Amino acid sequence: MRVGIIGLINHDTIFMAGGRRIQDLGGILYNTTVMADLVGEGDALYPISRIGTDCYDAMHAMLDPRPVVSNRGVRVSRTGTSRNRIRYDEDMEKVEQLTNHIGPIPFEQIEPFLDLDALLVNFIVGDDISLETMAAVRERATGLLYLDVHNLCLGIDAEGYRRRRAPEDWQRWIEMFDVIQMNEVEARLLAGVAGAGDQAADAEDGPGGLLEAEDDFIAFGRSVIALGPSVCVITRGPIGPVTVYRTDRETRAIAIPSEPAREVVDTTGCGDAFAAGFVVEYADTEDPVGATRLANRVASVNCTVAGLPEPGTFSDIRPTRPR
């Protein structure tokens, strides 16, 4: 299995509610480090990203102990590393501020990886790649295309603060992928639900009323599937994910409870860990239910870790499969 992970690498400064401060690299490194524990020895991972010289050696030190990861998709950014400040309140709600906004990843950087078995696109900044670039990727890619909506639903104000909003062209993004992942807040934004964020959009085709009950999320998942993807996963945090998927004859849905965690230390990267688990299992088996269950377990372990995980943190979650 060969998987590419497209999105920016951030330098994160995380201020925890208790006063603890964590400084570490983040962004798609959360996907990459988790996925490195889940794949087999014959597999290969290719982060496709941009990073400044100020953090390049630190990235190497993090990825070099993981032999399945190749750095040949990472380019040096002349404008430095994308930097993000994350502050959690007592309810574990976070406020993000981008302090160095670098440009998107160009198509020429992604082009050598279009024959991989899967490409995971994770919007870390919100404009990690352009819509035109993604259209070119969709036209020529031969493997699974997976979208983590993530910060596609976050705008950036003049001071770099991230504000929730539904992008006007979100349906065009959705149409180009095989699997869509979003959390419950992002689902409400895209459905056009009032009160789901700072600037909830009005979606003519979205289901009316608040997305609260399980059936509401399933209904919205079905509307996403109608746009073209085969699978839509809405993670829903501690409640547990809802997965809507299309078979040869019908559209089905499954909702499973979240797995209990020993202790919630840091929720940063839990959605990224979920995506890592889902991509690896789904690319191998094409089973959306099994992929959801594995991803759910991976996310539950991730929330017990502060910052990026150490190698081997997730190694026992997915049994090694013969190649």
N, C-alpha and C positions, 0 to 999 in steps of 0.2 A: 504493500500500500504506500502510495506517495501523496502527501497532502501539502498544499500551500496555504499559508495563513496571511491574508492581506489586511493591512491596517498599520497605523503608526505605533511606534514604541514611545511611551511617555517616560519622563522622569517624574515620579509622583512624590509629593510630600503629603503624608496623611496625618491629620490631627485627630486622635481618638477622643471620645467623650470624656475619658478619665484624665486627659492631659498628656497622654503618651504621644510622641511624635515618631513617625516612621518615614524614612526616606529610602526610596528604592526605585528601580526601573519597573515599568508596568506596561500598560497597553496590551498589544498582542503577545507579549511575553507570558502573560497569564495563560492564554490558549496554548502556547508552545510548550511551556514547562510541564503543564498538566498532561498534555497529549503525549509528551516524550515518555511518560511513565506507562501509558496505556497501549502503545503500539509494540510490535515485535522487533526483534533484532534486524530482520531483513527489510524493515520499513524505513521511510525517509520523510522528514519534515522540512519544509522550506518557508521560514518567515520571509515575507516580502514587504519590506518596510524602509523607512528612512530614519537615520539617527545622526546626531552630531559627533564630532571627534571628541567632545567633552565626555561622552558616555560610551564610546565605542569599545574601549578596553573592558569596561564593566560588563557590557553585554557579552563579550567573548568569555569573560570569566564565568558568567552565568550559564552559557550554553555549551561551552567546550566539554564539561563533564557529561554531557548528554550526546553520545555519539550518533544518535539517529537524526540530530538536527544539523542541517547545512546552513551556513551563513551567506551563501552566494546570492541570495535574493535581497540582501540588505545593502542599501547604498548610503554613502555619507552625505548628509545634508549640509550645505554651505551656511544655512541659517541656524545651525545648532539643533539641539534636541527639543522636541515638543515637551513642555513642562506644565504640570497640572498640580494644583493644590486642592486637597480634599479634606473637608472638615466635617466630622460627624457630631450630631447633637446627642442628647441623652436617649432619644428614641431611635438611634442609629440611622436617622435621615441624614443625607449628605448634601453639602453645598460644594460645587466645584468651580474653580477659577483657572482658566488657561492663561499662563503667563508667557508662553512663547509659542506662537501659532505659525507652524511651517506649512509649506505648500503640499498639495496632494501628490500621490504616487502616480507617475505617468504610465501610459500603456506600454511603452517600450521596456519598462522595468518588469512588467508582468508577463510580457509576451513569451519569454523562454519557458514559462511554467504552464502553458495552456494545455499540455498533454497529461497533466497530473490526474490521479484518480479522483481528487476532490480539491476544491478551492473554497476556503472559508473566508468570507469577507466580514470583518468586524469593524464597525464605525467607532473608533476610539475618540476622534476629534469631532467628526460630523461631516468633514469634507475630505476624508482620507483618500478617496478616489472620486472622480467626477462621473456624472451620469453617462456622458459620452464614452468615457473609458470603459465603464461597465458594459455598455452596449456592444463595444468591440470585443470585450472578453466573452460575453454571452454568445456572440456569433461564431467564435473560433474555439472556445473551450470544449474539450471532449469528455470531461468527467462531471461529477456532482458539483453543483453550485449551491452553497449554503450561505444565507445571510443572517447575521445577528444584527437586528435593527439598532439596538443599543443607542449610541449618541447621534444617530441620524435624527432622533427626536429631540436633540438639544441644540438650540441656537446659541450664539455667542454675542454678548453685548460689547460695548466699547471698552469696558474694563476687563473683558475676558471671562465674565461670569456666565455660567451655562444656564440657559433658561429653557424650560420644557415647551415644546411646540411641535405640531404636526407639520412636516414639510408638504408643500402643495403638490409636489410630484411623487409622493410616496407610493402611489399605485404603480407608477412606471418602474420604480425600483423593485417592487414585489414581483412584477410580471417576469423579471429576468432570472429568477432563482427557482431551484427545485425544492429547497427546504427553507422555511422562514422561522426564525426564533425572535420572540419579544417577551418582555415582562408585562405584568398587568397594567402598569402605568402607561407604557407605550401602546398597549392594546387600546386603552381608553382614549388616548390622544388620537390614534389613527381612526378609531370609530367615531370621532367627533363628539365625545361626551363632555358636556359642560362640567367644569370643576376638576378635570383630570390633570390639569397643569396650568401654567401661567397664561398660555394662549391656546386653549383647546380649539381645534379647527372644526368647522361644520362640514361633515361628510354626508353628501346626499344619499349615498348608497349604504352607509353604515347602519347597524341595528340601532333602534331608538332606545332611550332610557339608559340608566346606569349599567355598566358591566359589573355586576356583583355576583350573581349566582353562577354556578357551574354552567348551566344551560346558556347563559348570556355569552360566556366566553366561547363555548362551543359554536354558538350561532355566528359569532364574529370570525372564528376560525374557518367556518364554512365559507364565509364571504371572501376570506383571503384565498382559500383553495380555488374558488371560482375564478380568480385572476390568473391562475396558471400553475402555481406550485403544487407539488404532490403532498407536502406535509407542512403544517403550521403548528408550532409549539408555543404555548403561552406559559411561562414558567411560574408566575404567581407567588414567588417567595416561599414563606413558611406554610402556605396552604397546599402547595404541590402543583405540578404541571398538568395542563390540559393539552393533549395532542389530537389534532384533527388530521386525518390522512385519507387519501384517495386510493382505492383498490381498482381492479379491473372493472368491477360492477357497481360499486357504491362508494360513498364517503362515510367513514367511520370516525368515532372519537373515543378516547380513553382519558380518564382523570385518575391520577394516583396521588396519595398523600405524600408530603415531603418526608424524607427520612430524618429521624431525630439525630441531632448533633450532640456530642459530648458537652461542648461549650461553644457558644458563638463568640468568637474573638474578633473577627474582621470579615465583613461581608463583601469587601472589595474583591472583585474577580470571580465571584460565585457564578454569575451568568457566563463568564468566559470559560470557567471550568465545566459548566453544563454543556456548552457548545462543543468543547473538546471531547467530552465523553460521547455526545450524540454523533458527531461526525465520524469518529473512529468506528463506532459500532454499526452505524447505518451504512457507511461506505463498504463495510465488510459483509453485512448480512442483508441489507435492504429491508430490515424489520424495524418500523418506526416505534413499535411498542417496546421491544427489547432495548432499542436505543434510548428511549425515554427513561426506562428503568435504570439503565447504567448511568446516564447523565445525572439523574436524580441522586444516585449514590455518590457520584463524584462531587457534586455541588455541596452535599452535606458534609463531606470531609473538608472541602476547601474553606468553609466558614470557620473551621477550628484553627486555621493557620493565619498568622499576621503577615501580610505582604506576600511575596512570591514563595512558593513551596520549595523545600529542599528536594533534591533528587531522591526518588523512591517513595515519596509520600503516598502516591496513588497506585503503586505497583501491584498491590494485592487485590485491587478492585476488579480487574478484568482478567479472567484466565487467559493464559497464552494460547493462541490458536496455531496449529501447524500451518506452515506455508507450502 
